[in-house]
Amino acid sequence: MNIAYSEALQVPTVFPRRKAWALNRLETRNWDFIAATAHCSDYRQLEQLREELRVMFGAAHIFFAPSARCAIARVLSSLPGDEVVVPAWTCGVVRRAIEVAGKRIVYVDIDRNSVNAGVAQYARAAQRGRILLPTHLFGIPTEIGEIAQLGRERGCMTLEDAAGAFPSQLGGRLLGSFGDFGVISFERSKRVPSFRGAAIIVNNEEIADIAKLKERVAEKGSFPIREFLRAIAHNVGTIPWFYGRYMVPHMLRAYAKSSLIAATDSSITADPSYTQEFQPYQAALVRRILLRRDNIRTSISRLVAIYTGALRGTSIQTFTSRLTDPAGLLRFPIAFLGTRRTEILRAALRRGIFLETNYEKPLPSVARESEFPNSFWAARNVILLPLYKALSEKGAAHIVSEIIDIERRAARNVARELPEEICA
């Protein structure tokens, strides 16, 4: 969000210090964090979670990793082939994971009416020996069945990036169960968060190098107090009253001062996303949330229905499709056609709504924009509406009604600026 809000705040904007909307809260409750402290040395939690995931995915082998990026790098490092086919618009850490694995990147554009690259895009790059890395961005499924089949026909292996899609489903199957390998994430921004962490799902044992995928045994009794306190602070900080009066003004000041130049990648040896191990207390956290997953899915499905129904018939673009599992969405992506995103963000701030953006820079360099026009368009235009259980249906209805009003006012302003002969 640094780029979008740094640009938006070039025009001074007043944010009302009152109850604020739109920042996602964690699905883990503070009591979950506290209860997890009892399992710092209970390594049975790891095996119990592993068994639960085996049943859920129908896979014999499940391995844990400190992060989704580490899981992706670990799988890629275990596979032959030097090139990985990946969408040009996805999370930037995917590119770093591919580099860590010592592979070369082959980009494909995303589909014009989706946030994902589909089978048509992968078909142009699926050459024998390459590794296909399709993504289900924001929990929206890509055409993963067709992509996996394409991989089998072309002699390619498929690593399914379902980091932001657990526990979303497609045709009754969990995303992450279609490719030769799947990766799901338990990091803080995801639906089932445990500070950080991920799991590797082995769906094709014939090509898996089990020895290279196995996790190291975590140090007994270790507990990252900093992550623990940060997670509790996040839950407290996103309480609407506190959030509007203190958190958003603080974030806006930081965005207004921030540079548009991206920071350089840090050293892998110092990055806990690659060096830490998945801990028993994290497994305990995941297991607690999985007990509530049906209740969470029901709440998310209702929020998605509110957004979808309200936006139907407007000029605001949405990206869900017939494949989408509404209850499995992580965020609800939209785009305003004909209006700059910075104007939308400013207008929303004036109404007390802090909207999320993500992946504001496509993975290829800007010099390659003509090769991947859809990815660059999405990076500059997509806005994410919040989805989390603590958001009430009334709150979701309020947010989307404000968004629709902003779009209508923006459209009227554009019409007033057009010459009369164009408007006639």
Secondary structure, 3 states (H helix, E strand, C coil): CHHHHHHHCCCCCCCCCCCCECCCCCCCCHHHHHHHHHHCCCCHHHHHHHHHHHHHHCCCEEEEECCHHHHHHHHHHCCCCCEEEEECCCCHHHHHHHHHCCCEEEEECCCCCCCCCCHHHHHCCCCCCCEECCECHHHCCCCHHHHHHHHHHHCCEEEEECCCCCCCEECCEECCCCCCEEEEECCCCCCCCCCCCEEEEECCCCCCCHHHHCCCCCCCCCCCHHHHHHHHHHHHHCCHHHHHHHHHHHHHHHHHHCCCCCCCCCCHHHCHHHHCCCCHHHHHHHHHHHCCHHHHHHHHHHHHHHHHHHHCCCCEEECCCCCCCHHHCCCEEEEECCCCHHHHHHHHHHCCECCECCCCCCCCCHHHHHHCHHHHHHHHHEEEECCCCCCCHHHHHHHHHHHHHHHHHHHHHHHHHCCHHHHC
